[in-house]
Amino acid sequence: MRIIAGAYKGSKLVAPGGSNTRPTSDRVKESLFSMLDGYGVLQAANVLDLFAGSGGLGFEAMSRGAAEVDFVDSAGASARAVEANAAKLGIDHSTRIHSSDVVSFLSSQRVPKQQMSGQQAVVQRGPEVKLQPEGHSGGAEHGDGLDEVLDGEVLEARSDLDDGDGRIFDLVFMDPPYPLGEDAVTQILGRLSGLLDMESIVVVERASRAPEPTMPAALEIFRSKTFGETALYFVQLKGTSEESDTAAVDESA
């Protein structure tokens, strides 16, 4: 597993222990980041990497110009791997690692004041869904010499990015385990929508055999692309950004 382009091109990443992690292939990453470059979303971006695993997508974004990344994964092995990778690349100060399930993390985030009206009114909360790391994160312990991670602990603090009014994420990667139900995916997107603005992009990775994710009222898919067993969905707030006029495109590799 390696970074394929940018400042840290060729750097190998530590993978979590266990066999359940599903890293995004180089082929998919090359196409994904080419599209993100075209949208102009990477430079100086505040990135959120949900179900982070080894952190491959977040670190690829950092290599290509993102300013900072929050990594979220419920498996301790994943949090330790992300911590090791951030230290190896020398970007500890620009990363924040949350050993927490995704719903709990999103529920803990303050919604920016400007988001409290309009779109926030249509964020779908729904019943609480307990997310499990099985099939994705690889929770097996392994002797990597890193410290134990406690549930919900932030391992690396950055400079103060939250002015008390909450934060906006410019780019979000959401690569949940394929067995995660569609209702849970929709719930996560609903909670996430209050932390976006009109320029933000969310990339959802799912199995190509799975149905297209159901969007909460505040969000829409503006592009999709399929690579064999993998499907990517590009999601944004409903509104007037440039891509709003583009119908969803389903492109085969």
Accessible surface in RSA format (square Angstrom, percent):
REM  Atomic radii and reference values for relative SASA: ProtOr
REM  Chains: A
REM  Algorithm: Lee & Richards
REM  Probe-radius: 1.40
REM  Slices: 20
REM RES _ NUM      All-atoms   Total-Side   Main-Chain    Non-polar    All polar
REM                ABS   REL    ABS   REL    ABS   REL    ABS   REL    ABS   REL
RES MET A   1    83.51  43.2  22.99  15.2  60.51 144.1  34.56  29.4  48.94  64.8
RES ARG A   2    98.39  41.3  97.90  49.9   0.49   1.2  32.53  44.5  65.86  39.9
RES ILE A   3     0.12   0.1   0.12   0.1   0.00   0.0   0.12   0.1   0.00   0.0
RES ILE A   4    12.85   7.3   3.28   2.4   9.57  23.1   3.28   2.4   9.57  26.0
RES ALA A   5    27.70  25.5  27.66  42.7   0.03   0.1  27.70  39.0   0.00   0.0
RES GLY A   6    42.34  52.2   0.00   N/A  42.34  52.2  22.72  62.4  19.61  43.9
RES ALA A   7    86.05  79.1  41.10  63.4  44.95 102.2  54.33  76.5  31.72  84.0
RES TYR A   8    57.46  26.8  53.51  30.4   3.96  10.3  32.32  24.3  25.15  31.0
RES LYS A   9   144.19  70.3 118.48  72.7  25.71  61.2  61.43  55.3  82.76  88.2
RES GLY A  10    41.49  51.2   0.00   N/A  41.49  51.2  24.17  66.3  17.32  38.8
RES SER A  11    30.35  25.6  20.77  27.7   9.58  22.1  11.23  23.9  19.12  26.8
RES LYS A  12   149.61  73.0 147.00  90.2   2.61   6.2  89.02  80.1  60.59  64.5
RES LEU A  13    14.09   7.8   0.15   0.1  13.95  35.1   1.17   0.8  12.93  34.8
RES VAL A  14    55.66  36.6  49.59  44.9   6.07  14.6  55.66  48.4   0.00   0.0
RES ALA A  15    48.95  45.0  34.47  53.2  14.48  32.9  34.47  48.5  14.48  38.4
RES PRO A  16     7.83   5.7   0.00   0.0   7.83  28.5   0.00   0.0   7.83  48.7
RES GLY A  17    13.05  16.1   0.00   N/A  13.05  16.1  13.05  35.8   0.00   0.0
RES GLY A  18    49.06  60.5   0.00   N/A  49.06  60.5  19.38  53.2  29.68  66.5
RES SER A  19   110.73  93.6  75.08 100.2  35.65  82.1  53.78 114.5  56.96  79.8
RES ASN A  20    67.81  46.8  60.55  58.5   7.26  17.5   4.41  10.6  63.40  61.3
RES THR A  21    28.78  20.5  11.52  11.7  17.26  41.1  11.52  15.5  17.26  26.1
RES ARG A  22    54.16  22.7  50.56  25.8   3.60   8.6  50.39  68.9   3.77   2.3
RES PRO A  23    71.40  52.0  49.12  44.8  22.28  81.0  58.06  47.9  13.34  82.9
RES THR A  24    16.70  11.9   2.88   2.9  13.82  32.9   3.53   4.7  13.17  19.9
RES SER A  25    58.23  49.2  45.17  60.3  13.06  30.1  51.41 109.5   6.82   9.6
RES ASP A  26    49.43  34.6  44.51  44.3   4.92  11.6  20.52  48.3  28.91  28.8
RES ARG A  27   135.83  57.0 128.09  65.3   7.74  18.4  64.83  88.6  71.00  43.0
RES VAL A  28     6.78   4.5   6.78   6.1   0.00   0.0   6.78   5.9   0.00   0.0
RES LYS A  29     4.81   2.3   4.81   3.0   0.00   0.0   1.57   1.4   3.24   3.5
RES GLU A  30    97.64  56.1  90.79  68.7   6.85  16.3  27.70  53.6  69.94  57.1
RES SER A  31    27.30  23.1  19.93  26.6   7.37  17.0  19.59  41.7   7.71  10.8
RES LEU A  32     0.78   0.4   0.78   0.6   0.00   0.0   0.78   0.6   0.00   0.0
RES PHE A  33     0.00   0.0   0.00   0.0   0.00   0.0   0.00   0.0   0.00   0.0
RES SER A  34    71.51  60.4  59.80  79.8  11.72  27.0  26.15  55.7  45.37  63.6
RES MET A  35    20.83  10.8  13.11   8.7   7.72  18.4  19.75  16.8   1.08   1.4
RES LEU A  36     0.00   0.0   0.00   0.0   0.00   0.0   0.00   0.0   0.00   0.0
RES ASP A  37    72.59  50.8  53.59  53.3  19.00  44.9  26.00  61.2  46.58  46.5
RES GLY A  38    68.04  83.9   0.00   N/A  68.04  83.9  36.73 100.8  31.31  70.1
RES TYR A  39    57.12  26.7  25.05  14.3  32.07  83.5  28.34  21.3  28.78  35.5
RES GLY A  40    61.74  76.1   0.00   N/A  61.74  76.1  32.71  89.8  29.03  65.0
RES VAL A  41    15.60  10.3   6.76   6.1   8.84  21.3  12.73  11.1   2.86   7.8
RES LEU A  42     2.64   1.5   2.15   1.5   0.49   1.2   2.15   1.5   0.49   1.3
RES GLN A  43   131.50  73.5 114.75  83.9  16.75  39.9  60.98 129.8  70.52  53.5
RES ALA A  44    77.57  71.3  56.53  87.2  21.03  47.8  59.17  83.3  18.40  48.7
RES ALA A  45     2.21   2.0   0.07   0.1   2.15   4.9   2.21   3.1   0.00   0.0
RES ASN A  46    14.95  10.3  14.76  14.3   0.19   0.5   9.30  22.4   5.66   5.5
RES VAL A  47     0.00   0.0   0.00   0.0   0.00   0.0   0.00   0.0   0.00   0.0
RES LEU A  48     0.00   0.0   0.00   0.0   0.00   0.0   0.00   0.0   0.00   0.0
RES ASP A  49     2.96   2.1   2.96   3.0   0.00   0.0   0.00   0.0   2.96   3.0
RES LEU A  50     0.01   0.0   0.00   0.0   0.01   0.0   0.00   0.0   0.01   0.0
RES PHE A  51    16.82   8.4  14.21   8.8   2.61   6.8  14.42   8.7   2.40   6.9
RES ALA A  52    11.05  10.2   0.52   0.8  10.53  24.0   0.54   0.8  10.50  27.8
RES GLY A  53     1.67   2.1   0.00   N/A   1.67   2.1   1.67   4.6   0.00   0.0
RES SER A  54     5.18   4.4   3.75   5.0   1.43   3.3   0.00   0.0   5.18   7.3
RES GLY A  55     0.00   0.0   0.00   N/A   0.00   0.0   0.00   0.0   0.00   0.0
RES GLY A  56    11.35  14.0   0.00   N/A  11.35  14.0   8.26  22.7   3.09   6.9
RES LEU A  57    16.13   9.0  14.21  10.2   1.92   4.8  14.21  10.0   1.92   5.2
RES GLY A  58     0.00   0.0   0.00   N/A   0.00   0.0   0.00   0.0   0.00   0.0
RES PHE A  59     0.00   0.0   0.00   0.0   0.00   0.0   0.00   0.0   0.00   0.0
RES GLU A  60     0.00   0.0   0.00   0.0   0.00   0.0   0.00   0.0   0.00   0.0
RES ALA A  61     0.00   0.0   0.00   0.0   0.00   0.0   0.00   0.0   0.00   0.0
RES MET A  62    17.56   9.1   8.14   5.4   9.42  22.4   8.14   6.9   9.42  12.5
RES SER A  63     5.92   5.0   0.00   0.0   5.92  13.6   0.00   0.0   5.92   8.3
RES ARG A  64    39.75  16.7  28.89  14.7  10.86  25.9  15.09  20.6  24.67  15.0
RES GLY A  65    28.90  35.6   0.00   N/A  28.90  35.6  20.24  55.5   8.66  19.4
RES ALA A  66     8.59   7.9   0.00   0.0   8.59  19.5   0.00   0.0   8.59  22.8
RES ALA A  67    46.22  42.5  28.24  43.6  17.98  40.9  36.92  52.0   9.30  24.6
RES GLU A  68    29.93  17.2  29.93  22.6   0.00   0.0   0.69   1.3  29.24  23.9
RES VAL A  69     0.00   0.0   0.00   0.0   0.00   0.0   0.00   0.0   0.00   0.0
RES ASP A  70     0.00   0.0   0.00   0.0   0.00   0.0   0.00   0.0   0.00   0.0
RES PHE A  71     1.69   0.8   1.31   0.8   0.37   1.0   1.48   0.9   0.21   0.6
RES VAL A  72     0.05   0.0   0.00   0.0   0.05   0.1   0.02   0.0   0.03   0.1
RES ASP A  73     6.53   4.6   3.70   3.7   2.83   6.7   4.72  11.1   1.81   1.8
RES SER A  74    40.94  34.6  19.02  25.4  21.92  50.5  12.65  26.9  28.29  39.6
RES ALA A  75     4.84   4.4   0.12   0.2   4.72  10.7   4.84   6.8   0.00   0.0
RES GLY A  76    20.66  25.5   0.00   N/A  20.66  25.5  10.61  29.1  10.05  22.5
RES ALA A  77     0.22   0.2   0.00   0.0   0.22   0.5   0.00   0.0   0.22   0.6
RES SER A  78     0.01   0.0   0.00   0.0   0.01   0.0   0.01   0.0   0.00   0.0
RES ALA A  79     2.02   1.9   0.64   1.0   1.38   3.1   2.02   2.8   0.00   0.0
RES ARG A  80     6.04   2.5   6.04   3.1   0.00   0.0   3.38   4.6   2.65   1.6
RES ALA A  81     0.02   0.0   0.00   0.0   0.02   0.1   0.02   0.0   0.00   0.0
RES VAL A  82     1.50   1.0   1.50   1.4   0.00   0.0   1.50   1.3   0.00   0.0
RES GLU A  83    39.24  22.5  38.93  29.5   0.31   0.7   7.96  15.4  31.28  25.5
RES ALA A  84    21.13  19.4  14.15  21.8   6.99  15.9  17.78  25.0   3.35   8.9
RES ASN A  85     0.12   0.1   0.00   0.0   0.12   0.3   0.12   0.3   0.00   0.0
RES ALA A  86     0.00   0.0   0.00   0.0   0.00   0.0   0.00   0.0   0.00   0.0
RES ALA A  87    56.15  51.6  38.77  59.8  17.37  39.5  39.62  55.8  16.52  43.8
RES LYS A  88   121.07  59.1  83.01  50.9  38.06  90.6  72.43  65.2  48.64  51.8
RES LEU A  89    21.12  11.8   4.62   3.3  16.50  41.5   8.69   6.1  12.43  33.4
RES GLY A  90    47.32  58.4   0.00   N/A  47.32  58.4  29.44  80.8  17.88  40.0
RES ILE A  91     8.28   4.7   8.28   6.2   0.00   0.0   8.28   6.0   0.00   0.0
RES ASP A  92    41.89  29.3  41.74  41.5   0.15   0.4  17.50  41.2  24.39  24.3
RES HIS A  93   125.68  68.7 113.06  78.6  12.62  32.3  83.99  86.6  41.69  48.5
RES SER A  94    17.06  14.4  14.78  19.7   2.29   5.3   2.71   5.8  14.36  20.1
RES THR A  95     0.00   0.0   0.00   0.0   0.00   0.0   0.00   0.0   0.00   0.0
RES ARG A  96    72.53  30.5  72.53  37.0   0.00   0.0   1.37   1.9  71.16  43.1
RES ILE A  97     2.32   1.3   2.32   1.7   0.00   0.0   2.32   1.7   0.00   0.0
RES HIS A  98    16.22   8.9  15.72  10.9   0.51   1.3   9.49   9.8   6.74   7.8
RES SER A  99     3.79   3.2   3.79   5.1   0.00   0.0   0.00   0.0   3.79   5.3
RES SER A 100    13.18  11.1  12.82  17.1   0.36   0.8   6.13  13.1   7.05   9.9
RES ASP A 101    22.47  15.7  17.41  17.3   5.06  12.0   6.47  15.2  16.00  16.0
RES VAL A 102     2.89   1.9   2.23   2.0   0.66   1.6   2.23   1.9   0.66   1.8
RES VAL A 103     0.62   0.4   0.62   0.6   0.00   0.0   0.62   0.5   0.00   0.0
RES SER A 104    53.48  45.2  44.13  58.9   9.36  21.6  26.59  56.6  26.89  37.7
RES PHE A 105     7.33   3.7   3.97   2.5   3.36   8.7   7.33   4.4   0.00   0.0
RES LEU A 106     6.24   3.5   0.00   0.0   6.24  15.7   0.00   0.0   6.24  16.8
RES SER A 107    58.56  49.5  28.59  38.2  29.97  69.0  29.89  63.7  28.66  40.2
RES SER A 108    79.83  67.5  44.75  59.7  35.08  80.8  49.03 104.4  30.80  43.2
RES GLN A 109    44.25  24.7  31.64  23.1  12.61  30.0   3.06   6.5  41.18  31.2
RES ARG A 110   137.55  57.8 125.79  64.1  11.76  28.0  61.97  84.7  75.58  45.8
RES VAL A 111    31.81  20.9  17.58  15.9  14.23  34.3  17.58  15.3  14.23  38.6
RES PRO A 112     2.15   1.6   2.15   2.0   0.00   0.0   2.15   1.8   0.00   0.0
RES LYS A 113   146.19  71.3 134.92  82.8  11.27  26.8  85.29  76.8  60.90  64.9
RES GLN A 114   123.76  69.2  96.30  70.4  27.46  65.4  59.54 126.7  64.22  48.7
RES GLN A 115    11.94   6.7  11.49   8.4   0.45   1.1   0.45   1.0  11.49   8.7
RES MET A 116   114.54  59.3  96.97  64.2  17.56  41.8  93.12  79.2  21.42  28.4
RES SER A 117    83.56  70.6  72.54  96.8  11.02  25.4  51.02 108.6  32.54  45.6
RES GLY A 118    55.50  68.4   0.00   N/A  55.50  68.4  43.73 120.0  11.78  26.4
RES GLN A 119    42.96  24.0  30.05  22.0  12.91  30.7  19.04  40.5  23.93  18.1
RES GLN A 120    25.66  14.3  18.19  13.3   7.46  17.8   7.90  16.8  17.76  13.5
RES ALA A 121    86.35  79.4  45.84  70.7  40.51  92.2  57.54  81.0  28.81  76.3
RES VAL A 122    65.42  43.0  56.54  51.2   8.88  21.4  63.42  55.1   2.01   5.4
RES VAL A 123    16.61  10.9   1.39   1.3  15.22  36.7   1.39   1.2  15.22  41.3
RES GLN A 124    79.27  44.3  73.72  53.9   5.54  13.2  31.45  66.9  47.82  36.3
RES ARG A 125   101.07  42.4  95.64  48.8   5.43  12.9  53.76  73.5  47.31  28.7
RES GLY A 126    51.37  63.4   0.00   N/A  51.37  63.4  30.88  84.7  20.49  45.9
RES PRO A 127   116.34  84.8 102.76  93.7  13.58  49.4 115.31  95.2   1.03   6.4
RES GLU A 128   118.49  68.0  88.05  66.6  30.45  72.5  59.40 114.9  59.10  48.3
RES VAL A 129    40.44  26.6  35.80  32.4   4.64  11.2  38.67  33.6   1.77   4.8
RES LYS A 130   151.15  73.7 127.96  78.5  23.19  55.2  88.70  79.8  62.46  66.5
RES LEU A 131     8.01   4.5   4.25   3.0   3.76   9.5   4.48   3.1   3.53   9.5
RES GLN A 132    92.48  51.7  84.85  62.0   7.63  18.2  34.32  73.0  58.16  44.1
RES PRO A 133    44.41  32.4  39.51  36.0   4.90  17.8  44.05  36.4   0.37   2.3
RES GLU A 134   126.77  72.8 119.38  90.3   7.39  17.6  46.73  90.4  80.03  65.3
RES GLY A 135    34.33  42.3   0.00   N/A  34.33  42.3  20.95  57.5  13.39  30.0
RES HIS A 136     4.28   2.3   4.28   3.0   0.00   0.0   4.14   4.3   0.15   0.2
RES SER A 137     2.71   2.3   2.71   3.6   0.00   0.0   0.00   0.0   2.71   3.8
RES GLY A 138     1.15   1.4   0.00   N/A   1.15   1.4   0.42   1.2   0.73   1.6
RES GLY A 139    42.26  52.1   0.00   N/A  42.26  52.1  18.83  51.7  23.43  52.5
RES ALA A 140    53.41  49.1  39.12  60.4  14.29  32.5  49.89  70.3   3.51   9.3
RES GLU A 141   123.36  70.8  98.03  74.2  25.34  60.3  66.34 128.3  57.03  46.6
RES HIS A 142    57.53  31.4  36.64  25.5  20.89  53.4  35.46  36.5  22.06  25.7
RES GLY A 143    89.91 110.9   0.00   N/A  89.91 110.9  40.97 112.4  48.94 109.6
RES ASP A 144    48.70  34.1  16.76  16.7  31.94  75.5  24.41  57.5  24.29  24.2
RES GLY A 145    78.85  97.2   0.00   N/A  78.85  97.2  43.68 119.9  35.18  78.8
RES LEU A 146    58.21  32.4  38.54  27.6  19.68  49.5  40.20  28.2  18.01  48.5
RES ASP A 147   115.38  80.8 107.15 106.6   8.23  19.5  31.33  73.7  84.06  83.8
RES GLU A 148   117.58  67.5  96.33  72.9  21.24  50.6  48.97  94.7  68.61  56.0
RES VAL A 149    11.90   7.8   0.76   0.7  11.14  26.8   0.76   0.7  11.14  30.2
RES LEU A 150   119.79  66.7 118.16  84.5   1.64   4.1 119.79  84.1   0.00   0.0
RES ASP A 151   128.66  90.1  95.99  95.5  32.66  77.2  40.28  94.8  88.38  88.1
RES GLY A 152    44.25  54.6   0.00   N/A  44.25  54.6  21.13  58.0  23.12  51.8
RES GLU A 153    69.51  39.9  60.20  45.5   9.31  22.2  28.49  55.1  41.02  33.5
RES VAL A 154    56.70  37.3  34.27  31.0  22.43  54.0  34.27  29.8  22.43  60.8
RES LEU A 155    39.19  21.8  12.02   8.6  27.17  68.3  14.65  10.3  24.54  66.0
RES GLU A 156    43.18  24.8  42.55  32.2   0.63   1.5   1.10   2.1  42.08  34.4
RES ALA A 157    78.32  72.0  55.59  85.8  22.74  51.7  55.59  78.3  22.74  60.2
RES ARG A 158    26.94  11.3   3.17   1.6  23.77  56.6   7.23   9.9  19.72  11.9
RES SER A 159    88.46  74.7  67.52  90.1  20.94  48.2  57.38 122.2  31.08  43.5
RES ASP A 160   128.35  89.9  87.58  87.2  40.77  96.4  45.51 107.1  82.84  82.6
RES LEU A 161    49.97  27.8  24.45  17.5  25.52  64.2  29.37  20.6  20.60  55.4
RES ASP A 162    39.19  27.5  31.58  31.4   7.61  18.0  15.51  36.5  23.68  23.6
RES ASP A 163   116.77  81.8  77.89  77.5  38.88  91.9  51.09 120.2  65.67  65.5
RES GLY A 164    42.75  52.7   0.00   N/A  42.75  52.7  25.86  71.0  16.89  37.8
RES ASP A 165    50.79  35.6  47.82  47.6   2.97   7.0  10.05  23.7  40.73  40.6
RES GLY A 166    12.72  15.7   0.00   N/A  12.72  15.7   0.74   2.0  11.98  26.8
RES ARG A 167    25.37  10.7  17.99   9.2   7.38  17.6  13.37  18.3  12.00   7.3
RES ILE A 168    33.63  19.1  23.36  17.4  10.27  24.7  23.36  16.8  10.27  27.9
RES PHE A 169     0.94   0.5   0.94   0.6   0.00   0.0   0.94   0.6   0.00   0.0
RES ASP A 170    46.19  32.4  45.85  45.6   0.34   0.8  10.60  25.0  35.58  35.5
RES LEU A 171     0.00   0.0   0.00   0.0   0.00   0.0   0.00   0.0   0.00   0.0
RES VAL A 172     0.00   0.0   0.00   0.0   0.00   0.0   0.00   0.0   0.00   0.0
RES PHE A 173     0.69   0.3   0.69   0.4   0.00   0.0   0.69   0.4   0.00   0.0
RES MET A 174     0.94   0.5   0.00   0.0   0.94   2.2   0.09   0.1   0.85   1.1
RES ASP A 175     9.40   6.6   9.40   9.4   0.00   0.0   3.19   7.5   6.21   6.2
RES PRO A 176     0.00   0.0   0.00   0.0   0.00   0.0   0.00   0.0   0.00   0.0
RES PRO A 177     4.73   3.4   4.73   4.3   0.00   0.0   4.73   3.9   0.00   0.0
RES TYR A 178    58.16  27.2  44.13  25.1  14.04  36.5  43.45  32.7  14.71  18.1
RES PRO A 179   106.54  77.6  71.11  64.8  35.43 128.8  83.21  68.7  23.33 145.0
RES LEU A 180    22.95  12.8  14.76  10.6   8.19  20.6  20.34  14.3   2.61   7.0
RES GLY A 181    41.29  50.9   0.00   N/A  41.29  50.9  34.57  94.9   6.71  15.0
RES GLU A 182    48.11  27.6  43.03  32.6   5.08  12.1  37.79  73.1  10.32   8.4
RES ASP A 183   122.24  85.6 114.64 114.1   7.59  18.0  34.36  80.9  87.88  87.6
RES ALA A 184     5.00   4.6   3.67   5.7   1.33   3.0   3.90   5.5   1.09   2.9
RES VAL A 185     0.21   0.1   0.21   0.2   0.00   0.0   0.21   0.2   0.00   0.0
RES THR A 186    18.24  13.0  18.24  18.5   0.00   0.0  16.24  21.8   2.00   3.0
RES GLN A 187    11.46   6.4   7.40   5.4   4.06   9.7  10.72  22.8   0.74   0.6
RES ILE A 188     0.02   0.0   0.02   0.0   0.00   0.0   0.02   0.0   0.00   0.0
RES LEU A 189     0.00   0.0   0.00   0.0   0.00   0.0   0.00   0.0   0.00   0.0
RES GLY A 190     0.00   0.0   0.00   N/A   0.00   0.0   0.00   0.0   0.00   0.0
RES ARG A 191    24.66  10.4  19.17   9.8   5.49  13.1   0.16   0.2  24.50  14.8
RES LEU A 192     0.00   0.0   0.00   0.0   0.00   0.0   0.00   0.0   0.00   0.0
RES SER A 193     0.00   0.0   0.00   0.0   0.00   0.0   0.00   0.0   0.00   0.0
RES GLY A 194     0.50   0.6   0.00   N/A   0.50   0.6   0.50   1.4   0.00   0.0
RES LEU A 195     2.92   1.6   2.92   2.1   0.00   0.0   2.92   2.1   0.00   0.0
RES LEU A 196     0.13   0.1   0.13   0.1   0.00   0.0   0.13   0.1   0.00   0.0
RES ASP A 197    51.66  36.2  50.01  49.8   1.65   3.9  21.82  51.4  29.84  29.8
RES MET A 198    62.89  32.6  60.57  40.1   2.33   5.5  49.16  41.8  13.73  18.2
RES GLU A 199   128.79  73.9 117.38  88.8  11.40  27.2  59.98 116.0  68.80  56.2
RES SER A 200     1.64   1.4   0.17   0.2   1.48   3.4   0.35   0.7   1.30   1.8
RES ILE A 201    11.10   6.3  11.10   8.3   0.00   0.0  11.10   8.0   0.00   0.0
RES VAL A 202     0.01   0.0   0.01   0.0   0.00   0.0   0.01   0.0   0.00   0.0
RES VAL A 203     4.22   2.8   2.85   2.6   1.37   3.3   2.85   2.5   1.37   3.7
RES VAL A 204     0.00   0.0   0.00   0.0   0.00   0.0   0.00   0.0   0.00   0.0
RES GLU A 205     7.65   4.4   7.65   5.8   0.00   0.0   2.69   5.2   4.96   4.0
RES ARG A 206     2.46   1.0   2.46   1.3   0.00   0.0   0.82   1.1   1.64   1.0
RES ALA A 207    11.53  10.6  10.93  16.9   0.60   1.4  10.93  15.4   0.60   1.6
RES SER A 208    37.14  31.4  12.95  17.3  24.19  55.7   7.92  16.9  29.22  40.9
RES ARG A 209   199.07  83.6 162.94  83.1  36.12  86.0  76.49 104.5 122.58  74.3
RES ALA A 210    26.35  24.2  12.94  20.0  13.41  30.5  18.53  26.1   7.82  20.7
RES PRO A 211    85.76  62.5  74.00  67.5  11.76  42.7  85.39  70.5   0.36   2.3
RES GLU A 212   102.82  59.0  84.23  63.7  18.59  44.3  23.79  46.0  79.03  64.5
RES PRO A 213     3.98   2.9   0.00   0.0   3.98  14.5   0.16   0.1   3.82  23.8
RES THR A 214    87.92  62.5  81.08  82.2   6.84  16.3  57.93  77.8  30.00  45.3
RES MET A 215    38.66  20.0  18.31  12.1  20.35  48.5  18.31  15.6  20.35  27.0
RES PRO A 216     0.96   0.7   0.00   0.0   0.96   3.5   0.00   0.0   0.96   6.0
RES ALA A 217    48.88  44.9  34.33  53.0  14.54  33.1  42.37  59.7   6.50  17.2
RES ALA A 218     6.70   6.2   0.21   0.3   6.49  14.8   5.12   7.2   1.58   4.2
RES LEU A 219     1.11   0.6   0.00   0.0   1.11   2.8   0.00   0.0   1.11   3.0
RES GLU A 220    46.84  26.9  44.75  33.9   2.09   5.0  14.95  28.9  31.90  26.0
RES ILE A 221    22.69  12.9   6.35   4.7  16.34  39.4   6.35   4.6  16.34  44.3
RES PHE A 222     2.75   1.4   1.69   1.0   1.06   2.8   2.75   1.7   0.00   0.0
RES ARG A 223    56.51  23.7  56.51  28.8   0.00   0.0   8.82  12.0  47.69  28.9
RES SER A 224     8.37   7.1   8.37  11.2   0.00   0.0   3.36   7.2   5.01   7.0
RES LYS A 225    30.88  15.1  30.58  18.8   0.30   0.7  12.16  10.9  18.72  19.9
RES THR A 226    34.68  24.7  34.63  35.1   0.05   0.1  23.10  31.0  11.58  17.5
RES PHE A 227    11.57   5.8   5.99   3.7   5.57  14.5   5.99   3.6   5.57  15.9
RES GLY A 228    54.03  66.6   0.00   N/A  54.03  66.6  39.40 108.1  14.63  32.8
RES GLU A 229   105.35  60.5 101.41  76.7   3.95   9.4  61.18 118.3  44.18  36.1
RES THR A 230    20.44  14.5  20.44  20.7   0.00   0.0   0.28   0.4  20.15  30.5
RES ALA A 231     3.41   3.1   3.41   5.3   0.00   0.0   3.41   4.8   0.00   0.0
RES LEU A 232     0.77   0.4   0.77   0.6   0.00   0.0   0.77   0.5   0.00   0.0
RES TYR A 233    17.69   8.3  17.69  10.1   0.00   0.0   4.86   3.7  12.83  15.8
RES PHE A 234     0.00   0.0   0.00   0.0   0.00   0.0   0.00   0.0   0.00   0.0
RES VAL A 235     0.00   0.0   0.00   0.0   0.00   0.0   0.00   0.0   0.00   0.0
RES GLN A 236     4.94   2.8   4.85   3.5   0.09   0.2   0.09   0.2   4.85   3.7
RES LEU A 237     2.35   1.3   1.93   1.4   0.42   1.1   1.93   1.4   0.42   1.1
RES LYS A 238   115.50  56.3  98.51  60.4  16.99  40.5  55.03  49.5  60.47  64.4
RES GLY A 239    37.06  45.7   0.00   N/A  37.06  45.7  20.19  55.4  16.87  37.8
RES THR A 240   132.08  93.9 104.13 105.6  27.94  66.6  79.87 107.3  52.21  78.9
RES SER A 241    17.12  14.5   7.50  10.0   9.62  22.2  15.09  32.1   2.03   2.8
RES GLU A 242   159.92  91.8 136.60 103.3  23.31  55.5  62.08 120.1  97.84  79.9
RES GLU A 243    43.11  24.7  42.92  32.5   0.19   0.5  10.84  21.0  32.27  26.3
RES SER A 244    30.85  26.1   7.59  10.1  23.27  53.6   8.17  17.4  22.68  31.8
RES ASP A 245   139.58  97.8 104.23 103.7  35.35  83.6  36.88  86.8 102.69 102.4
RES THR A 246    58.67  41.7  48.00  48.7  10.67  25.4  33.89  45.5  24.77  37.5
RES ALA A 247    81.00  74.5  63.45  97.9  17.55  39.9  75.03 105.7   5.97  15.8
RES ALA A 248    57.62  53.0  29.08  44.9  28.54  64.9  29.21  41.1  28.41  75.3
RES VAL A 249    57.37  37.8  54.19  49.1   3.19   7.7  57.37  49.9   0.00   0.0
RES ASP A 250   112.18  78.6  81.62  81.2  30.55  72.2  31.28  73.6  80.90  80.7
RES GLU A 251    50.04  28.7  46.47  35.2   3.57   8.5  19.50  37.7  30.54  24.9
RES SER A 252    99.08  83.7  75.62 100.9  23.46  54.0  37.99  80.9  61.09  85.6
RES ALA A 253    74.10  68.1   8.05  12.4  66.04 150.2  37.05  52.2  37.05  98.1
END  Absolute sums over single chains surface
CHAIN  1 A    10541.7       7469.8       3071.9       5539.1       5002.6
END  Absolute sums over all chains
TOTAL         10541.7       7469.8       3071.9       5539.1       5002.6
